Amino acid sequence: MDFAPRTAIVTGSDSGIGRATAVELARAGMDVGITWHSDRDGAEHTADQVREAGRKAYVRQLDTSDVPGCGAAIEALIQDLGGVDVFVNNAGAGDGRSFLELDPDTWKQTMDINLNGAFVCIQAAARHMVDAGRGGRIIAVTSVHETQPKVHASAYVAAKHGLGGLIKTIALELAEFGITANSVAPGAISTPMSGREGDDPEPDVNPGIPLGRSGRAVEIAAVVNFLASPAAAYVTGASWPVDGGMLQMGPMGCAHLSSNEWRENGKN
């Protein structure tokens, strides 16, 4: 099936990886639906950059913790765009709670934001792709913690594991419709979520990462753009780490830890 994407939705695209992805897809020739949770000005800034790339941009608020209602924002953006060829599930958040201190309400909220709301949004987009009969691309921005644990993040890690499993499963179910589904798993990326401001902040030096630095949002966006493109027609059900080699450092990292600080510091 020939696939020529013209429209895309990127959730959580008011800053960071989401913004970089929206702009990258616009430069690839797509009109883009943009969502924001609490930073409308950030979303409008993303929309301005999409329009500067010569494409149309539409902005809607999306709260993925409102599981029954969050699909409405996706439906509205699909109507704005006149369809959806590429859906990028990027919205997400952590909670920073240790397992023993984690209460059921926080657990549920973290799961809703990162997994349950994502399910509703992805399903809404997939149904439109099937009805349109033109194929499609579904891409979830997960995390290296889609496959590896992190202290003080049990709910977040469980949700990202679940999202990775969802993507692999729908890759099987949607293949007959010409729809691929993949995940992109960022490592340490310099974005506002990690305390770095600006569209393309300078990466941090990090000797624990083989490439020696944190990543840039545009480096994640480039991989998403490939998976959204016709060139990725035979790629589905895969998880793509974009982490500077971080996931390969397990035994090496353990061998060079000199204290128990990691047990208390959930940021590492």
Buried (B, 14 or more C-beta within 10 A) or exposed (E): EEBEBBBBBBBBBBBBBBBBBBBBBBBBBBBBBBBBBEBEEBBBBBBEBBBEBEBBBBBBBBBBBBBEEBBBBBBBBBEBBEBBBBBBBBBBBBBBBEEEEBEEEBBBBBBBBBBBBBBBBBBBBBEBBBEBEBBBBBBBBBBBBBBBEBBBBBBBBBBBBBBBEBBBEBBEEBEEBBBBBBBBBBBBBBBBBEEBEEBEBEBBEBEBBBEEBBBBBBBBBBBBBBBBBEEBBEBBBBBBBBBBBBBEBEEEBEEEEEEEEEEEEBEE
